[in-house]
Amino acid sequence: MPKPIRLFVRYVDAVNRVVGLMAMYMIFAMVGVLFYSAITKAFFIPPLWALEMAQFMMVAYFLLGGGYSIQMRAHVRMDLLYDTWKPRTRAMVDAVTVCFMIFYLALLLYGGLSSTSYALEYGERSYSAWRPYMAPIKIVMCVGIFLTLLQAIATFFRNIAEARGEPLA
């Protein structure tokens, strides 16, 4: 594979590894928010913001970890025939199927950018009693989708290289 593609794959892997590992620890913050909500609900007046903040944190956790999960091959796969194929056959099939994921992520990013633009332009707020601005979480969503898209493209290049018999390290 050409050097620019190798560099692209290496940098995308590095960025998604860092972002994914940081996102992995967001679960502790989310548990802390939910624990605080449970304690205050049991003994005091429950805060208006806690459950919605936990939802926002879950969205960030899920989407920022998407690229890392693709990189680690932690996604769900139907292994009915896949395990019996040779590695090069798997790589060719994976190269085709990842194209569908790239298309889906591109459409998702387009919709996310449109929604984020609307949220920024009109100051969109949640309909809850807390009424937080929606733009920050929508920006995080777009970043997560973008990083997942980059990782899917890197995976495509990795699959092509493996199908050609020159795997990328």
VENBEL-V765581 format. One record per helix or strand. SS is the DSSP state (2 for helix, 1 for strand). FROM is the first residue (numbers start at 1). LEN is the number of residues. If there is no record, write none. Layout:
{{SS;FROM;LEN} {SS;FROM;LEN}}
This chain:
{{2;3;22} {2;26;18} {2;50;15} {2;66;6} {2;82;3} {2;87;36} {1;125;1} {1;133;1} {2;135;29}}
